[in-house]
Amino acid sequence: MASTTEENYLKALYNLSNSQGEVNISELAQSLGVSMPTANSMVKSLQKTDLVVYEKYKPVTLTPKGQKEAALIIRKHRLTEMFLVKKMGFGWEEVHEVAEQIEHIHAPKFFERMDEMLGHPTIDPHGSPIPDNQGRMQEFSYTPLSSCKAGQIVQLTALTNSSTEFLEFLNSRKLSLGIEMKILSREAYDLSLVVSYADHLQETLSEKVSERLLVRIIG
């Protein structure tokens, strides 16, 4: 059974490898806020239990066993976030830190019951896929809002960034998953988008914001 620290390393490796491909020790250390010698020592420890493959001066990769274990940690985290939002009334901006703690509980029946109570959701409150109980992650194909054109109608389906600050910004604009938006125009100078949705007849979203919003084109 992996320790909390080991689980954090596995999760970081999983997320980094999915977002950028190869992961080196310095990138891993930076993402976890630790020194390179500390990260190097932990990676060697994970290698002894067949969770990672690592050779000096080469990228770190998860073994199939490590990938599954990391995906199951992410499953617990995202199920917890969904439970907090759907069953306990938390805002989507409030759930990350609580889920960070609960994801390290080693009680499979607890999380299976949570999954059942939620009706076996496939995404978390931020639109990220929830791995199944075998660690398999469903792939979704969405388009960044920043890539869309004037005149298109889209539905907000996921986020590429779920920091508290960004979620609070979306709350202030009353933007949430499922919202349908019409793209009215794009500003040539700064690539910001002017959109309309619900009772917001003309809302300007910067390129920084629109590239973090993933959508499904519906018209």
PyMOL commands that place a pseudoatom at each C-alpha (Angstrom):
pseudoatom trace, name=CA, resn=MET, resi=1, chain=A, elem=C, hetatm=0, pos=[0.000, 0.000, 0.000]
pseudoatom trace, name=CA, resn=ALA, resi=2, chain=A, elem=C, hetatm=0, pos=[1.518, 3.303, -1.103]
pseudoatom trace, name=CA, resn=SER, resi=3, chain=A, elem=C, hetatm=0, pos=[2.001, 6.124, 1.401]
pseudoatom trace, name=CA, resn=THR, resi=4, chain=A, elem=C, hetatm=0, pos=[0.361, 9.531, 0.976]
pseudoatom trace, name=CA, resn=THR, resi=5, chain=A, elem=C, hetatm=0, pos=[3.637, 10.966, -0.334]
pseudoatom trace, name=CA, resn=GLU, resi=6, chain=A, elem=C, hetatm=0, pos=[4.079, 8.116, -2.809]
pseudoatom trace, name=CA, resn=GLU, resi=7, chain=A, elem=C, hetatm=0, pos=[0.510, 8.567, -4.016]
pseudoatom trace, name=CA, resn=ASN, resi=8, chain=A, elem=C, hetatm=0, pos=[1.142, 12.282, -4.588]
pseudoatom trace, name=CA, resn=TYR, resi=9, chain=A, elem=C, hetatm=0, pos=[4.177, 11.424, -6.727]
pseudoatom trace, name=CA, resn=LEU, resi=10, chain=A, elem=C, hetatm=0, pos=[2.210, 8.888, -8.763]
pseudoatom trace, name=CA, resn=LYS, resi=11, chain=A, elem=C, hetatm=0, pos=[-0.599, 11.369, -9.351]
pseudoatom trace, name=CA, resn=ALA, resi=12, chain=A, elem=C, hetatm=0, pos=[1.832, 14.126, -10.342]
pseudoatom trace, name=CA, resn=LEU, resi=13, chain=A, elem=C, hetatm=0, pos=[3.585, 11.798, -12.788]
pseudoatom trace, name=CA, resn=TYR, resi=14, chain=A, elem=C, hetatm=0, pos=[0.271, 10.725, -14.279]
pseudoatom trace, name=CA, resn=ASN, resi=15, chain=A, elem=C, hetatm=0, pos=[-0.949, 14.293, -14.780]
pseudoatom trace, name=CA, resn=LEU, resi=16, chain=A, elem=C, hetatm=0, pos=[2.380, 15.596, -16.126]
pseudoatom trace, name=CA, resn=SER, resi=17, chain=A, elem=C, hetatm=0, pos=[2.798, 12.715, -18.573]
pseudoatom trace, name=CA, resn=ASN, resi=18, chain=A, elem=C, hetatm=0, pos=[-0.753, 13.198, -19.871]
pseudoatom trace, name=CA, resn=SER, resi=19, chain=A, elem=C, hetatm=0, pos=[-0.296, 16.930, -20.374]
pseudoatom trace, name=CA, resn=GLN, resi=20, chain=A, elem=C, hetatm=0, pos=[3.241, 17.070, -21.760]
pseudoatom trace, name=CA, resn=GLY, resi=21, chain=A, elem=C, hetatm=0, pos=[4.436, 13.556, -22.542]
pseudoatom trace, name=CA, resn=GLU, resi=22, chain=A, elem=C, hetatm=0, pos=[7.881, 12.876, -21.097]
pseudoatom trace, name=CA, resn=VAL, resi=23, chain=A, elem=C, hetatm=0, pos=[8.596, 13.914, -17.500]
pseudoatom trace, name=CA, resn=ASN, resi=24, chain=A, elem=C, hetatm=0, pos=[12.051, 14.536, -16.088]
pseudoatom trace, name=CA, resn=ILE, resi=25, chain=A, elem=C, hetatm=0, pos=[13.069, 14.714, -12.431]
pseudoatom trace, name=CA, resn=SER, resi=26, chain=A, elem=C, hetatm=0, pos=[13.329, 18.519, -12.378]
pseudoatom trace, name=CA, resn=GLU, resi=27, chain=A, elem=C, hetatm=0, pos=[9.767, 18.923, -13.721]
pseudoatom trace, name=CA, resn=LEU, resi=28, chain=A, elem=C, hetatm=0, pos=[8.453, 16.416, -11.210]
pseudoatom trace, name=CA, resn=ALA, resi=29, chain=A, elem=C, hetatm=0, pos=[10.268, 18.144, -8.354]
pseudoatom trace, name=CA, resn=GLN, resi=30, chain=A, elem=C, hetatm=0, pos=[8.943, 21.552, -9.429]
pseudoatom trace, name=CA, resn=SER, resi=31, chain=A, elem=C, hetatm=0, pos=[5.345, 20.322, -9.656]
pseudoatom trace, name=CA, resn=LEU, resi=32, chain=A, elem=C, hetatm=0, pos=[5.515, 18.917, -6.119]
pseudoatom trace, name=CA, resn=GLY, resi=33, chain=A, elem=C, hetatm=0, pos=[7.480, 21.795, -4.621]
pseudoatom trace, name=CA, resn=VAL, resi=34, chain=A, elem=C, hetatm=0, pos=[10.416, 19.623, -3.507]
pseudoatom trace, name=CA, resn=SER, resi=35, chain=A, elem=C, hetatm=0, pos=[14.153, 19.531, -4.250]
pseudoatom trace, name=CA, resn=MET, resi=36, chain=A, elem=C, hetatm=0, pos=[15.560, 17.412, -7.064]
pseudoatom trace, name=CA, resn=PRO, resi=37, chain=A, elem=C, hetatm=0, pos=[17.451, 15.117, -4.642]
pseudoatom trace, name=CA, resn=THR, resi=38, chain=A, elem=C, hetatm=0, pos=[14.208, 14.511, -2.727]
pseudoatom trace, name=CA, resn=ALA, resi=39, chain=A, elem=C, hetatm=0, pos=[12.312, 13.710, -5.937]
pseudoatom trace, name=CA, resn=ASN, resi=40, chain=A, elem=C, hetatm=0, pos=[15.145, 11.504, -7.153]
pseudoatom trace, name=CA, resn=SER, resi=41, chain=A, elem=C, hetatm=0, pos=[15.123, 9.531, -3.908]
pseudoatom trace, name=CA, resn=MET, resi=42, chain=A, elem=C, hetatm=0, pos=[11.358, 8.973, -4.045]
pseudoatom trace, name=CA, resn=VAL, resi=43, chain=A, elem=C, hetatm=0, pos=[11.437, 7.914, -7.700]
pseudoatom trace, name=CA, resn=LYS, resi=44, chain=A, elem=C, hetatm=0, pos=[14.077, 5.302, -6.856]
pseudoatom trace, name=CA, resn=SER, resi=45, chain=A, elem=C, hetatm=0, pos=[11.815, 4.054, -4.049]
pseudoatom trace, name=CA, resn=LEU, resi=46, chain=A, elem=C, hetatm=0, pos=[8.845, 3.811, -6.441]
pseudoatom trace, name=CA, resn=GLN, resi=47, chain=A, elem=C, hetatm=0, pos=[10.999, 1.918, -8.912]
pseudoatom trace, name=CA, resn=LYS, resi=48, chain=A, elem=C, hetatm=0, pos=[11.695, -0.751, -6.285]
pseudoatom trace, name=CA, resn=THR, resi=49, chain=A, elem=C, hetatm=0, pos=[7.958, -1.494, -6.069]
pseudoatom trace, name=CA, resn=ASP, resi=50, chain=A, elem=C, hetatm=0, pos=[7.540, -1.626, -9.876]
pseudoatom trace, name=CA, resn=LEU, resi=51, chain=A, elem=C, hetatm=0, pos=[5.536, 1.595, -10.064]
pseudoatom trace, name=CA, resn=VAL, resi=52, chain=A, elem=C, hetatm=0, pos=[7.932, 3.608, -12.252]
pseudoatom trace, name=CA, resn=VAL, resi=53, chain=A, elem=C, hetatm=0, pos=[10.767, 3.076, -14.692]
pseudoatom trace, name=CA, resn=TYR, resi=54, chain=A, elem=C, hetatm=0, pos=[13.734, 5.398, -14.303]
pseudoatom trace, name=CA, resn=GLU, resi=55, chain=A, elem=C, hetatm=0, pos=[17.299, 5.621, -15.549]
pseudoatom trace, name=CA, resn=LYS, resi=56, chain=A, elem=C, hetatm=0, pos=[19.644, 8.481, -14.714]
pseudoatom trace, name=CA, resn=TYR, resi=57, chain=A, elem=C, hetatm=0, pos=[19.346, 11.422, -17.147]
pseudoatom trace, name=CA, resn=LYS, resi=58, chain=A, elem=C, hetatm=0, pos=[16.269, 9.873, -18.767]
pseudoatom trace, name=CA, resn=PRO, resi=59, chain=A, elem=C, hetatm=0, pos=[12.537, 10.670, -18.315]
pseudoatom trace, name=CA, resn=VAL, resi=60, chain=A, elem=C, hetatm=0, pos=[10.522, 8.993, -15.571]
pseudoatom trace, name=CA, resn=THR, resi=61, chain=A, elem=C, hetatm=0, pos=[7.663, 6.789, -16.782]
pseudoatom trace, name=CA, resn=LEU, resi=62, chain=A, elem=C, hetatm=0, pos=[4.907, 4.986, -14.939]
pseudoatom trace, name=CA, resn=THR, resi=63, chain=A, elem=C, hetatm=0, pos=[4.684, 1.219, -15.321]
pseudoatom trace, name=CA, resn=PRO, resi=64, chain=A, elem=C, hetatm=0, pos=[1.250, -0.262, -16.134]
pseudoatom trace, name=CA, resn=LYS, resi=65, chain=A, elem=C, hetatm=0, pos=[0.934, -0.999, -12.405]
pseudoatom trace, name=CA, resn=GLY, resi=66, chain=A, elem=C, hetatm=0, pos=[1.871, 2.601, -11.583]
pseudoatom trace, name=CA, resn=GLN, resi=67, chain=A, elem=C, hetatm=0, pos=[-0.554, 4.006, -14.159]
pseudoatom trace, name=CA, resn=LYS, resi=68, chain=A, elem=C, hetatm=0, pos=[-3.421, 2.010, -12.713]
pseudoatom trace, name=CA, resn=GLU, resi=69, chain=A, elem=C, hetatm=0, pos=[-2.611, 3.010, -9.153]
pseudoatom trace, name=CA, resn=ALA, resi=70, chain=A, elem=C, hetatm=0, pos=[-2.347, 6.684, -10.120]
pseudoatom trace, name=CA, resn=ALA, resi=71, chain=A, elem=C, hetatm=0, pos=[-5.651, 6.543, -12.025]
pseudoatom trace, name=CA, resn=LEU, resi=72, chain=A, elem=C, hetatm=0, pos=[-7.389, 5.017, -9.002]
pseudoatom trace, name=CA, resn=ILE, resi=73, chain=A, elem=C, hetatm=0, pos=[-6.125, 7.861, -6.792]
pseudoatom trace, name=CA, resn=ILE, resi=74, chain=A, elem=C, hetatm=0, pos=[-7.510, 10.343, -9.332]
pseudoatom trace, name=CA, resn=ARG, resi=75, chain=A, elem=C, hetatm=0, pos=[-10.776, 8.372, -9.358]
pseudoatom trace, name=CA, resn=LYS, resi=76, chain=A, elem=C, hetatm=0, pos=[-11.132, 8.805, -5.587]
pseudoatom trace, name=CA, resn=HIS, resi=77, chain=A, elem=C, hetatm=0, pos=[-10.361, 12.519, -5.858]
pseudoatom trace, name=CA, resn=ARG, resi=78, chain=A, elem=C, hetatm=0, pos=[-12.868, 13.224, -8.626]
pseudoatom trace, name=CA, resn=LEU, resi=79, chain=A, elem=C, hetatm=0, pos=[-15.603, 11.067, -7.124]
pseudoatom trace, name=CA, resn=THR, resi=80, chain=A, elem=C, hetatm=0, pos=[-15.156, 12.957, -3.858]
pseudoatom trace, name=CA, resn=GLU, resi=81, chain=A, elem=C, hetatm=0, pos=[-15.407, 16.314, -5.619]
pseudoatom trace, name=CA, resn=MET, resi=82, chain=A, elem=C, hetatm=0, pos=[-18.613, 15.197, -7.324]
pseudoatom trace, name=CA, resn=PHE, resi=83, chain=A, elem=C, hetatm=0, pos=[-20.063, 13.907, -4.049]
pseudoatom trace, name=CA, resn=LEU, resi=84, chain=A, elem=C, hetatm=0, pos=[-19.276, 17.186, -2.277]
pseudoatom trace, name=CA, resn=VAL, resi=85, chain=A, elem=C, hetatm=0, pos=[-21.013, 19.190, -5.014]
pseudoatom trace, name=CA, resn=LYS, resi=86, chain=A, elem=C, hetatm=0, pos=[-23.995, 16.933, -5.752]
pseudoatom trace, name=CA, resn=LYS, resi=87, chain=A, elem=C, hetatm=0, pos=[-24.768, 15.534, -2.304]
pseudoatom trace, name=CA, resn=MET, resi=88, chain=A, elem=C, hetatm=0, pos=[-23.394, 18.107, 0.132]
pseudoatom trace, name=CA, resn=GLY, resi=89, chain=A, elem=C, hetatm=0, pos=[-23.991, 21.392, -1.693]
pseudoatom trace, name=CA, resn=PHE, resi=90, chain=A, elem=C, hetatm=0, pos=[-20.392, 22.588, -1.935]
pseudoatom trace, name=CA, resn=GLY, resi=91, chain=A, elem=C, hetatm=0, pos=[-19.459, 24.996, -4.724]
pseudoatom trace, name=CA, resn=TRP, resi=92, chain=A, elem=C, hetatm=0, pos=[-17.155, 23.664, -7.430]
pseudoatom trace, name=CA, resn=GLU, resi=93, chain=A, elem=C, hetatm=0, pos=[-14.528, 26.125, -6.196]
pseudoatom trace, name=CA, resn=GLU, resi=94, chain=A, elem=C, hetatm=0, pos=[-14.559, 24.658, -2.663]
pseudoatom trace, name=CA, resn=VAL, resi=95, chain=A, elem=C, hetatm=0, pos=[-13.936, 20.965, -3.195]
pseudoatom trace, name=CA, resn=HIS, resi=96, chain=A, elem=C, hetatm=0, pos=[-10.313, 20.480, -4.262]
pseudoatom trace, name=CA, resn=GLU, resi=97, chain=A, elem=C, hetatm=0, pos=[-8.606, 20.729, -0.877]
pseudoatom trace, name=CA, resn=VAL, resi=98, chain=A, elem=C, hetatm=0, pos=[-11.102, 18.408, 0.812]
pseudoatom trace, name=CA, resn=ALA, resi=99, chain=A, elem=C, hetatm=0, pos=[-10.743, 15.861, -1.996]
pseudoatom trace, name=CA, resn=GLU, resi=100, chain=A, elem=C, hetatm=0, pos=[-6.941, 16.083, -1.706]
pseudoatom trace, name=CA, resn=GLN, resi=101, chain=A, elem=C, hetatm=0, pos=[-7.260, 14.664, 1.810]
pseudoatom trace, name=CA, resn=ILE, resi=102, chain=A, elem=C, hetatm=0, pos=[-9.979, 12.084, 1.177]
pseudoatom trace, name=CA, resn=GLU, resi=103, chain=A, elem=C, hetatm=0, pos=[-8.248, 10.616, -1.916]
pseudoatom trace, name=CA, resn=HIS, resi=104, chain=A, elem=C, hetatm=0, pos=[-5.672, 8.958, 0.365]
pseudoatom trace, name=CA, resn=ILE, resi=105, chain=A, elem=C, hetatm=0, pos=[-8.236, 6.875, 2.270]
pseudoatom trace, name=CA, resn=HIS, resi=106, chain=A, elem=C, hetatm=0, pos=[-7.722, 3.169, 1.541]
pseudoatom trace, name=CA, resn=ALA, resi=107, chain=A, elem=C, hetatm=0, pos=[-11.325, 1.917, 1.625]
pseudoatom trace, name=CA, resn=PRO, resi=108, chain=A, elem=C, hetatm=0, pos=[-12.515, 0.640, -1.782]
pseudoatom trace, name=CA, resn=LYS, resi=109, chain=A, elem=C, hetatm=0, pos=[-16.051, -0.104, -0.564]
pseudoatom trace, name=CA, resn=PHE, resi=110, chain=A, elem=C, hetatm=0, pos=[-16.403, 3.481, 0.641]
pseudoatom trace, name=CA, resn=PHE, resi=111, chain=A, elem=C, hetatm=0, pos=[-15.683, 4.879, -2.825]
pseudoatom trace, name=CA, resn=GLU, resi=112, chain=A, elem=C, hetatm=0, pos=[-17.756, 2.237, -4.618]
pseudoatom trace, name=CA, resn=ARG, resi=113, chain=A, elem=C, hetatm=0, pos=[-20.713, 3.222, -2.447]
pseudoatom trace, name=CA, resn=MET, resi=114, chain=A, elem=C, hetatm=0, pos=[-20.045, 6.879, -3.243]
pseudoatom trace, name=CA, resn=ASP, resi=115, chain=A, elem=C, hetatm=0, pos=[-20.007, 5.992, -6.953]
pseudoatom trace, name=CA, resn=GLU, resi=116, chain=A, elem=C, hetatm=0, pos=[-23.354, 4.173, -6.622]
pseudoatom trace, name=CA, resn=MET, resi=117, chain=A, elem=C, hetatm=0, pos=[-24.981, 7.051, -4.746]
pseudoatom trace, name=CA, resn=LEU, resi=118, chain=A, elem=C, hetatm=0, pos=[-23.910, 9.425, -7.519]
pseudoatom trace, name=CA, resn=GLY, resi=119, chain=A, elem=C, hetatm=0, pos=[-25.259, 7.155, -10.271]
pseudoatom trace, name=CA, resn=HIS, resi=120, chain=A, elem=C, hetatm=0, pos=[-21.805, 6.255, -11.643]
pseudoatom trace, name=CA, resn=PRO, resi=121, chain=A, elem=C, hetatm=0, pos=[-20.781, 9.677, -13.022]
pseudoatom trace, name=CA, resn=THR, resi=122, chain=A, elem=C, hetatm=0, pos=[-18.250, 9.816, -15.863]
pseudoatom trace, name=CA, resn=ILE, resi=123, chain=A, elem=C, hetatm=0, pos=[-17.047, 13.375, -15.171]
pseudoatom trace, name=CA, resn=ASP, resi=124, chain=A, elem=C, hetatm=0, pos=[-16.272, 15.462, -12.084]
pseudoatom trace, name=CA, resn=PRO, resi=125, chain=A, elem=C, hetatm=0, pos=[-17.715, 18.942, -11.336]
pseudoatom trace, name=CA, resn=HIS, resi=126, chain=A, elem=C, hetatm=0, pos=[-15.102, 20.534, -13.613]
pseudoatom trace, name=CA, resn=GLY, resi=127, chain=A, elem=C, hetatm=0, pos=[-15.782, 18.226, -16.566]
pseudoatom trace, name=CA, resn=SER, resi=128, chain=A, elem=C, hetatm=0, pos=[-12.693, 16.044, -16.098]
pseudoatom trace, name=CA, resn=PRO, resi=129, chain=A, elem=C, hetatm=0, pos=[-13.210, 12.300, -16.729]
pseudoatom trace, name=CA, resn=ILE, resi=130, chain=A, elem=C, hetatm=0, pos=[-13.502, 9.975, -13.724]
pseudoatom trace, name=CA, resn=PRO, resi=131, chain=A, elem=C, hetatm=0, pos=[-11.532, 6.722, -14.192]
pseudoatom trace, name=CA, resn=ASP, resi=132, chain=A, elem=C, hetatm=0, pos=[-13.511, 3.516, -13.649]
pseudoatom trace, name=CA, resn=ASN, resi=133, chain=A, elem=C, hetatm=0, pos=[-12.707, 1.081, -10.843]
pseudoatom trace, name=CA, resn=GLN, resi=134, chain=A, elem=C, hetatm=0, pos=[-10.076, -0.586, -13.029]
pseudoatom trace, name=CA, resn=GLY, resi=135, chain=A, elem=C, hetatm=0, pos=[-8.269, 2.691, -13.621]
pseudoatom trace, name=CA, resn=ARG, resi=136, chain=A, elem=C, hetatm=0, pos=[-9.495, 3.103, -17.194]
pseudoatom trace, name=CA, resn=MET, resi=137, chain=A, elem=C, hetatm=0, pos=[-9.942, 6.732, -18.213]
pseudoatom trace, name=CA, resn=GLN, resi=138, chain=A, elem=C, hetatm=0, pos=[-12.584, 7.626, -20.799]
pseudoatom trace, name=CA, resn=GLU, resi=139, chain=A, elem=C, hetatm=0, pos=[-11.373, 10.066, -23.449]
pseudoatom trace, name=CA, resn=PHE, resi=140, chain=A, elem=C, hetatm=0, pos=[-13.526, 13.046, -24.408]
pseudoatom trace, name=CA, resn=SER, resi=141, chain=A, elem=C, hetatm=0, pos=[-12.940, 15.243, -27.434]
pseudoatom trace, name=CA, resn=TYR, resi=142, chain=A, elem=C, hetatm=0, pos=[-13.693, 18.892, -26.749]
pseudoatom trace, name=CA, resn=THR, resi=143, chain=A, elem=C, hetatm=0, pos=[-12.737, 22.150, -28.443]
pseudoatom trace, name=CA, resn=PRO, resi=144, chain=A, elem=C, hetatm=0, pos=[-11.167, 25.158, -26.676]
pseudoatom trace, name=CA, resn=LEU, resi=145, chain=A, elem=C, hetatm=0, pos=[-13.542, 28.105, -26.842]
pseudoatom trace, name=CA, resn=SER, resi=146, chain=A, elem=C, hetatm=0, pos=[-10.620, 30.182, -28.122]
pseudoatom trace, name=CA, resn=SER, resi=147, chain=A, elem=C, hetatm=0, pos=[-10.628, 28.087, -31.331]
pseudoatom trace, name=CA, resn=CYS, resi=148, chain=A, elem=C, hetatm=0, pos=[-14.279, 28.766, -32.133]
pseudoatom trace, name=CA, resn=LYS, resi=149, chain=A, elem=C, hetatm=0, pos=[-15.633, 31.226, -34.668]
pseudoatom trace, name=CA, resn=ALA, resi=150, chain=A, elem=C, hetatm=0, pos=[-18.159, 34.031, -34.582]
pseudoatom trace, name=CA, resn=GLY, resi=151, chain=A, elem=C, hetatm=0, pos=[-21.696, 32.767, -35.131]
pseudoatom trace, name=CA, resn=GLN, resi=152, chain=A, elem=C, hetatm=0, pos=[-21.142, 29.363, -33.559]
pseudoatom trace, name=CA, resn=ILE, resi=153, chain=A, elem=C, hetatm=0, pos=[-23.254, 28.106, -30.653]
pseudoatom trace, name=CA, resn=VAL, resi=154, chain=A, elem=C, hetatm=0, pos=[-21.395, 26.014, -28.102]
pseudoatom trace, name=CA, resn=GLN, resi=155, chain=A, elem=C, hetatm=0, pos=[-21.990, 24.295, -24.778]
pseudoatom trace, name=CA, resn=LEU, resi=156, chain=A, elem=C, hetatm=0, pos=[-19.445, 24.591, -21.960]
pseudoatom trace, name=CA, resn=THR, resi=157, chain=A, elem=C, hetatm=0, pos=[-18.396, 21.021, -21.109]
pseudoatom trace, name=CA, resn=ALA, resi=158, chain=A, elem=C, hetatm=0, pos=[-15.067, 21.112, -19.229]
pseudoatom trace, name=CA, resn=LEU, resi=159, chain=A, elem=C, hetatm=0, pos=[-12.182, 23.242, -17.997]
pseudoatom trace, name=CA, resn=THR, resi=160, chain=A, elem=C, hetatm=0, pos=[-8.435, 22.967, -18.516]
pseudoatom trace, name=CA, resn=ASN, resi=161, chain=A, elem=C, hetatm=0, pos=[-7.833, 24.873, -15.281]
pseudoatom trace, name=CA, resn=SER, resi=162, chain=A, elem=C, hetatm=0, pos=[-9.777, 24.389, -12.051]
pseudoatom trace, name=CA, resn=SER, resi=163, chain=A, elem=C, hetatm=0, pos=[-7.883, 26.675, -9.686]
pseudoatom trace, name=CA, resn=THR, resi=164, chain=A, elem=C, hetatm=0, pos=[-9.977, 28.364, -7.020]
pseudoatom trace, name=CA, resn=GLU, resi=165, chain=A, elem=C, hetatm=0, pos=[-9.251, 31.791, -8.532]
pseudoatom trace, name=CA, resn=PHE, resi=166, chain=A, elem=C, hetatm=0, pos=[-10.402, 30.752, -11.991]
pseudoatom trace, name=CA, resn=LEU, resi=167, chain=A, elem=C, hetatm=0, pos=[-13.552, 29.058, -10.679]
pseudoatom trace, name=CA, resn=GLU, resi=168, chain=A, elem=C, hetatm=0, pos=[-14.414, 32.155, -8.655]
pseudoatom trace, name=CA, resn=PHE, resi=169, chain=A, elem=C, hetatm=0, pos=[-13.958, 34.240, -11.805]
pseudoatom trace, name=CA, resn=LEU, resi=170, chain=A, elem=C, hetatm=0, pos=[-16.375, 31.950, -13.672]
pseudoatom trace, name=CA, resn=ASN, resi=171, chain=A, elem=C, hetatm=0, pos=[-18.834, 32.206, -10.778]
pseudoatom trace, name=CA, resn=SER, resi=172, chain=A, elem=C, hetatm=0, pos=[-18.687, 35.996, -11.023]
pseudoatom trace, name=CA, resn=ARG, resi=173, chain=A, elem=C, hetatm=0, pos=[-19.690, 35.707, -14.696]
pseudoatom trace, name=CA, resn=LYS, resi=174, chain=A, elem=C, hetatm=0, pos=[-22.317, 33.031, -13.896]
pseudoatom trace, name=CA, resn=LEU, resi=175, chain=A, elem=C, hetatm=0, pos=[-20.554, 30.540, -16.162]
pseudoatom trace, name=CA, resn=SER, resi=176, chain=A, elem=C, hetatm=0, pos=[-20.991, 26.863, -15.320]
pseudoatom trace, name=CA, resn=LEU, resi=177, chain=A, elem=C, hetatm=0, pos=[-20.898, 23.508, -17.103]
pseudoatom trace, name=CA, resn=GLY, resi=178, chain=A, elem=C, hetatm=0, pos=[-23.841, 23.005, -19.440]
pseudoatom trace, name=CA, resn=ILE, resi=179, chain=A, elem=C, hetatm=0, pos=[-24.221, 26.707, -20.276]
pseudoatom trace, name=CA, resn=GLU, resi=180, chain=A, elem=C, hetatm=0, pos=[-24.882, 27.362, -23.964]
pseudoatom trace, name=CA, resn=MET, resi=181, chain=A, elem=C, hetatm=0, pos=[-23.132, 30.357, -25.500]
pseudoatom trace, name=CA, resn=LYS, resi=182, chain=A, elem=C, hetatm=0, pos=[-23.313, 32.124, -28.829]
pseudoatom trace, name=CA, resn=ILE, resi=183, chain=A, elem=C, hetatm=0, pos=[-20.080, 33.638, -30.084]
pseudoatom trace, name=CA, resn=LEU, resi=184, chain=A, elem=C, hetatm=0, pos=[-20.904, 37.124, -31.295]
pseudoatom trace, name=CA, resn=SER, resi=185, chain=A, elem=C, hetatm=0, pos=[-17.465, 38.330, -32.399]
pseudoatom trace, name=CA, resn=ARG, resi=186, chain=A, elem=C, hetatm=0, pos=[-13.716, 38.059, -31.945]
pseudoatom trace, name=CA, resn=GLU, resi=187, chain=A, elem=C, hetatm=0, pos=[-11.523, 41.093, -31.299]
pseudoatom trace, name=CA, resn=ALA, resi=188, chain=A, elem=C, hetatm=0, pos=[-8.656, 41.085, -33.819]
pseudoatom trace, name=CA, resn=TYR, resi=189, chain=A, elem=C, hetatm=0, pos=[-6.281, 42.982, -31.514]
pseudoatom trace, name=CA, resn=ASP, resi=190, chain=A, elem=C, hetatm=0, pos=[-6.240, 40.753, -28.409]
pseudoatom trace, name=CA, resn=LEU, resi=191, chain=A, elem=C, hetatm=0, pos=[-8.256, 37.714, -29.634]
pseudoatom trace, name=CA, resn=SER, resi=192, chain=A, elem=C, hetatm=0, pos=[-10.855, 38.158, -26.901]
pseudoatom trace, name=CA, resn=LEU, resi=193, chain=A, elem=C, hetatm=0, pos=[-14.334, 36.821, -27.613]
pseudoatom trace, name=CA, resn=VAL, resi=194, chain=A, elem=C, hetatm=0, pos=[-17.665, 38.550, -27.192]
pseudoatom trace, name=CA, resn=VAL, resi=195, chain=A, elem=C, hetatm=0, pos=[-20.326, 35.994, -26.268]
pseudoatom trace, name=CA, resn=SER, resi=196, chain=A, elem=C, hetatm=0, pos=[-23.923, 35.860, -25.125]
pseudoatom trace, name=CA, resn=TYR, resi=197, chain=A, elem=C, hetatm=0, pos=[-25.488, 33.321, -22.749]
pseudoatom trace, name=CA, resn=ALA, resi=198, chain=A, elem=C, hetatm=0, pos=[-28.462, 33.183, -20.368]
pseudoatom trace, name=CA, resn=ASP, resi=199, chain=A, elem=C, hetatm=0, pos=[-29.153, 36.778, -19.292]
pseudoatom trace, name=CA, resn=HIS, resi=200, chain=A, elem=C, hetatm=0, pos=[-25.672, 37.971, -20.336]
pseudoatom trace, name=CA, resn=LEU, resi=201, chain=A, elem=C, hetatm=0, pos=[-26.350, 39.561, -23.695]
pseudoatom trace, name=CA, resn=GLN, resi=202, chain=A, elem=C, hetatm=0, pos=[-22.776, 40.699, -24.330]
pseudoatom trace, name=CA, resn=GLU, resi=203, chain=A, elem=C, hetatm=0, pos=[-19.878, 39.347, -22.250]
pseudoatom trace, name=CA, resn=THR, resi=204, chain=A, elem=C, hetatm=0, pos=[-16.215, 39.758, -23.208]
pseudoatom trace, name=CA, resn=LEU, resi=205, chain=A, elem=C, hetatm=0, pos=[-13.891, 36.858, -22.398]
pseudoatom trace, name=CA, resn=SER, resi=206, chain=A, elem=C, hetatm=0, pos=[-10.137, 37.268, -22.757]
pseudoatom trace, name=CA, resn=GLU, resi=207, chain=A, elem=C, hetatm=0, pos=[-8.044, 34.810, -24.744]
pseudoatom trace, name=CA, resn=LYS, resi=208, chain=A, elem=C, hetatm=0, pos=[-6.558, 33.558, -21.441]
pseudoatom trace, name=CA, resn=VAL, resi=209, chain=A, elem=C, hetatm=0, pos=[-10.037, 32.690, -20.202]
pseudoatom trace, name=CA, resn=SER, resi=210, chain=A, elem=C, hetatm=0, pos=[-11.452, 31.320, -23.466]
pseudoatom trace, name=CA, resn=GLU, resi=211, chain=A, elem=C, hetatm=0, pos=[-8.529, 28.936, -24.021]
pseudoatom trace, name=CA, resn=ARG, resi=212, chain=A, elem=C, hetatm=0, pos=[-9.282, 27.373, -20.607]
pseudoatom trace, name=CA, resn=LEU, resi=213, chain=A, elem=C, hetatm=0, pos=[-12.927, 26.719, -21.478]
pseudoatom trace, name=CA, resn=LEU, resi=214, chain=A, elem=C, hetatm=0, pos=[-13.622, 23.486, -23.350]
pseudoatom trace, name=CA, resn=VAL, resi=215, chain=A, elem=C, hetatm=0, pos=[-16.814, 23.326, -25.351]
pseudoatom trace, name=CA, resn=ARG, resi=216, chain=A, elem=C, hetatm=0, pos=[-18.945, 21.164, -27.596]
pseudoatom trace, name=CA, resn=ILE, resi=217, chain=A, elem=C, hetatm=0, pos=[-20.084, 22.862, -30.800]
pseudoatom trace, name=CA, resn=ILE, resi=218, chain=A, elem=C, hetatm=0, pos=[-23.836, 22.472, -31.148]
pseudoatom trace, name=CA, resn=GLY, resi=219, chain=A, elem=C, hetatm=0, pos=[-24.677, 24.980, -33.854]
for i in range(1, 219): cmd.bond("trace and resi %d" % i, "trace and resi %d" % (i + 1))
show_as sticks, trace
zoom trace
